[in-house]
Amino acid sequence: MESEQVQEYCREALQIAERAGTHAGLSFLIGEKFGLNFSLLRKARRKLQFLYPSDDMSADHPLNQGGRSLKMSYALTVQEHYTAPLEQVKHLESLLADFAKAILNTFSQDELRSYLESSPGIGSDTEEPAELETDFSVDNLLLEAEEILALEDIKKLLLQNQKDQTN
């Protein structure tokens, strides 16, 4: 997706907002288009989350016990096999930053805040049937928690960017 496509989505969202209301326009723009790319970024990051050891890894971690040659081999393996996913993450991060700017230039902070605070979820513009609430499972709980975290991350991205632009 390129910048021109993002601008087209913003124009289409404004047209939807004129016909069906701001919430419908933002559901299309953020819920469908932005949300899809945000989900892709989260999935790509998950693939990479265990590649790099944390700063607080224990002394008995294999990379700490293997010496310099193991660390070099590990670094070369990561470079050889994970270059594409790393580039995908960088591309999606850049795309989402540009997408967020375009959204912020298209809709007001109040409209965004209202939509994000009232939105049942990202990526769906219909509410789930009430019967699903009684069929509770661990998988449903995990999916719901993941969606809540994604929505909070999107709020931080869009509403924080708006605060930064006004300062």
N, C-alpha and C positions, 0 to 999 in steps of 0.2 A: 504494500500500500504506500502510496506516495502522498505528498502534501496536497496535490490537486484533488485526490480522492477524499481526503479529510475535509477539505473546503466544500466539496460537493455534499458530503454527509451533513455538514453544518447548514448549508443552504436548504437541503431537504428537511432537516429538523425544524428550521424556521417555517417552512411551508406547512409541515404537519402541525406545528404549534399554532399557526394562524387558523387552520381548519378545525383542529380537534383539541386545542389547548396546549399550554406550556408543558404540562406533565407528559402528554403523549409525545411531544417533540423531543423532550429529554429522555423519555423511555426508549425512543428509537436511537438517539445519539449516544447516550451513556449506557443504557441498559443493553442495547444490542451491539452497536458498533465498537464503542470504547470498551465495554465489558468483555467482548470477545477477545480483543487484543490484550486486555489486562489478564484474562485467564490464560492466554497463550504464554505470556511472560511468566506468570506464576508457575506454570507447568515446566517451562524451560529452566527456571531457577531451581525447581525441585530436583531436576535431573543433575544439577551441578552442586547441590548443597553439601555433599559429602566429599567432594574432590579436594578441597583445601582444608587442611587440619586447622582446628581452632587454636587460638593463642593459649588457651588453658588446658591443652591436652596433657595427659599424664606422662611421666617419665617412662612408663612401660609401653607407651604407644609404639607400634612397629616402626614408624618413621623415625622416632627418636632412638631406637635401638639399632637400626640398620646402617647407620653411618652415612657418609657423604655419597657413596656410590648408589645406595638405595634411594636417597633423596633425588639424585640426578636422574636415575632411571624413572622414578615416579613422575618427575617434572616433564621428562621427554614423553612419557606415555600419555600424560594429560594433554600435552601439546599436540601429539599425534592423533589422538582419538576424540578429543573434545573441542577442537578448534571450531567446528561448525556450531555446536550448541553455545559456545561462548560468544561467537559472533551473532548468533540469533538473539541472545539476551541483550547484547549491546544495541542491536538494531531495534528491538522492541522497546527498550528503554528510551531511545532517542525518538522513536515514533510516538510513544505515549506522551512524552514531554511536549512534542509539537502538537499532538492531538489535544492535550489539556489546555495549551495556550489558545488553540482555535476555539475550543468550547468556551473558555473564559472571555474571548472576544465576541462570542455570539450571544451568550445569555448572561444575565446579570447575576451578581453574587446572591441576591435574595432568591432568585428563581432556582439557582443551583442548590442552595441550602435547603429550600423547601422540598425540592425533588429528592435530594439525598436523604433527608431526615424522614421522609414519608415513604420512601421506596421499600417495598417488601423484599426486593432482591435484585441482583444484577443479572442480566441475561434472560429475564423472563418478564413479560408484560401482562401475564395472567396469574392470578393468585391460585394456589393449590386448592383442590377441593377439601372440604372440611373432613371427609372420611379418612384422608391420609393422616390426619392428626392422631387418630386412634390407633393406627398401625405404626407403632413406634419401634425403631430398631437402632442399634449402635451405628450402622452405616448412615441412616438418616440424620442422626445426631451429629456425626462427623461432617457430613455434607452441609448441614445447616451452620455449624460452627465455622467451617471454611468460608461459606458465603458471607457470614457476618464479618469475618476478618477481612475478606476482600472488599466489602463495602466500606469498612472503616479505613482501609488503605486508600481507596478511591476518594473518600471524603477528605483525607489528609492531603492527597495530591491536588485535588481541585480547589478545596477551600483554603488550604495553606498557600497555594500559588496565587490565589486571589488576594490574600492578605499581603503577600510579598510585592505584588504589582502595585498595590495602593500606597505602599510605603516609599 
